[in-house]
Amino acid sequence: MDRPIKVVSNGIDLSFWRARGGERSAFYKRYQLDPSKKSILSVGLPIKRKGMDDFIRLAQRLPQYEFVWFGKLDRALMSPEIKRLLEEKTPNLHCPGYISSDLLREAYCGADLYTFLTREETEGIVLLEALACRSPILVRDIPIFEEDYQAGVQLYKGRSVDDFEEKIKAILEGRVPSLIEAGYQVAASKSIEETGRKLVQIYEALLK
């Protein structure tokens, strides 16, 4: 292609994706989580590309935490490996299925950690939603996250189940610094308003 290409975020509505109070107790009560345990959240289709296999393995390794995965549970999309893992008895793993944006906002704000173990991604809107809600974040260290996110600055990164396990414990036990404010600034830089400004600049440049 011999034309300039501009990349602009879809944008995030900061007025919606934010805490309003009472989310933690509501989140725990709604999904019958053990209030004495910290919770780990993820969102996506139940497929290996999204990292559901590693999420389940982490739940099995870390029974001291509650693990909650949101996303449409369509068995037609699941690989035999994911189906087998889901059939194993993992009492601290909860898969409520697809939920509304309001309930998802409650979950982001009510959980103790958001994990995004995707192996391949474009922008990752769910990540921006979690950042906007000031969730602590752990992602898989893949190329798409290199430009906007530095490990240990805006969020934490891991490469394997062993690495994820150690990072989860370090974050939830308070052995590493909180990065939520620096992470929020990334979401703020990709707000709906900022997306609008960038689009106007691009269109004006074309008209000139």
N, C-alpha and C positions, 0 to 999 in steps of 0.2 A: 504493500500500500504506500502511495506517495503523498498522503495527507497527514497533517499533525494529528496525534492521538492524545487526548486529555483524559485522565482518570479522575473521577469525582465520586466520593462516597455517596451511598444511598441516603445517608444522614440518619440521625437518631433524635427522637423527641425527648429532650431533657426534662420537659415539664411533666411527662408521664413516667419515665423510668427513673423514679426516685423514691426514697423511703417517706412514708407518711405517719409512721408510728404503729406499733402493735403487730408488725409483720411476723416477728419470730414466734410469738405464742400462737398466732393464727396458723402459721405454716406447720408447726409441730402438731397442733391439734387436728388440723385437716387431714394429715396423712398418718396420724397415730405414731409419731416418732417418739423415741425415748428421750424425755427432756434432760436426762443426765448425760446424754451423748452429744457431741458436736456433729454437724451434718455437712455432707458434701453433695453438691448438685451438678448435674450436667443436662444438656438439652440437645436433642437431635434425633434423626432417624435411627432405629436400632440396627445399625450396620457397622461393619468393621472399619470402613473409611472414617466414620465418626468416632471411632475408638471405644465402642461399647464393650468389646471383648476385654480390653484392658481395664475399663471401669468395673466390670463384674469381678475380674481377678483381684482388683484392689479391695473391693468389698469383702471378698473372701479372706484376704490377707489381714484386713483391718477391722475386725468385728467390734472394736471399741468405738467405731463411728457409724453413723447412719448414712447410707448412700441412696440418693434419689435421682432417677433418670426420667425426664419428661420427653415425650415424643410418641407419635402414632405407632402403636405396636402391631404392625402389619407383618404377619408371619411370611407372607409371600416375598417380602424384601429381605428376610433374615437368611443368613447362610447357615448351613448345618452346625457350624462351630458356635454361632451365637445362640441358636436354639438349644444346643446341648448345655451351654453355660447357664442359660436361663432356667433350664430344668433342674439344675443342681440346687440343693437346698442352701440358700444364703439368706438367713433371717433378717439381716440388716440391709438388704437390697430391696428397694421399693420402685416399682415401675407403674405409676398411675396412668400412663398414656398421654394423649394430647390434652392440653389445657388451654384456657383462654389467656389473653394478654394480661388481664387483671390478676389472675392467679399466678401467672409466671412472674410478674413484678413482685408479688408477695413472696414468692419463693426465692428470687434473687436477694431480696432484702432480709429474708428470714434465715437463710442458710449461712453457714460459717465459711464456706469455701466454694468457689465455682471452678470446676475443672473442664477444660476444653481439649480433649485428647485426640482431636481430629488429625488424620494423617495427610489430608489434602483439603484446601479451602480456597475461597476467593477472598472476600473481605471478612466474613464472620460476623454477621449482624448480632447474633446471640452474644458474642463476646462484648460488643459495644454496649448492648443492653445491660449486661452484668457490670461492666465498668461504670456505666452511668448510675447504677444503683449502689455504687461503692462496695462491690463485693471483692474480697481477696481472690486472686486469680492464679491458676496454674494451667499452663498450656503445654502442648507438645512442641518441642523445638523444631519447627519446620520453616522453610524459606519465606513463606508468605508473611510471617510475623517478624522478620528481621528488620524491616525498615521502620516500622512504627513502635516496636517494643524492644527494649533492652532487658535482658535477664537481670533480675534484681533491682530494676529501676521502676518500671511501670507494673510489672507482674513477674511471676516466677515461671521458669521453663524446665522441662524434663525431657529425657530421650527414651526411657525404658520404664517398665513396670517397677523395677527396683529403684530407679531414680525418682519416679512419681511417689512411691511409698515413702521414701526418705523425706522428700519435699513436703508432702502432706503432713507428716508428723511434725516437721520443723515449723511449718506455718501455724498449725492448729495448737501446738504447744508453746507458741510465742518465742521460739528460738531464733527467728529471723524478723527483720523489721517489717512493719505494715507498709504496703505500697499503694493503698487505696486512693490517696489523694492524687498522686502522680498518675495513676491509672485513670482516674476520673478526668484529668486534663486531656487525655487522648480522646475520650468520648466527647468532651466539650468541643474539641477541635473539629469534630465530625458531626456537629449538630445540624438539624434541619436548616437553621438560619445560615450556617456557614456553607452548607451545600447550595442554598439559594444564591448567596453572594458569588460563589465560584461559577455557577451557571450563568449568572448575569455577566460576569467578566468575560467568559468564553464567548457568549453570544455577541456582546458588544465588540469584542476583538474581531469576530467574523464580519460584522456589519461594516467595520472600518476598512 
